[in-house]
Amino acid sequence: MFISNAYAEAAGSVQGGFMDYLPLVGLVAVFYFLVLRPQQTRAKEHKGMVEALQRGDEVVTIGGELGRVTKVFEAYVSVELAENLEVTVQKTAIQAVLPKGTIKSIK
């Protein structure tokens, strides 16, 4: 009585096209150039730095320890943190190679 009948209206024509997906394509492109590409270049630079490690380099580990590389193995390096104190860490745990003489200037 009080409720009127609801009839389906004529559905609009459905047009699929490239313009419907343009915002999604734009979002993927922005994500690639702002997130993925810089991360790939940082990873490539870090890999080159790790491969170039050699005895005598002064390094900082991910944990923040400063030390001098004493031995280089295939996947590990031995780092001297103080006199008679050497630790073995994975090469990937080396965060940065410091300029020569940095450890002396800090102590």
CORFENMO-V153937 format. One line per field, one symbol per residue. ss: DSSP state (H for helix, E for strand, - for the rest). A space follows every 10 residues. Layout:
ss=???
//
This chain:
ss=---------- -------HHH HHHHHHHHHH HHHHHHHHHH HHHHHHHHHH H------EEE E----EEEEE EE---EEEEE EE--EEEEEE HHHEEEEE-- -HHHHH-
//
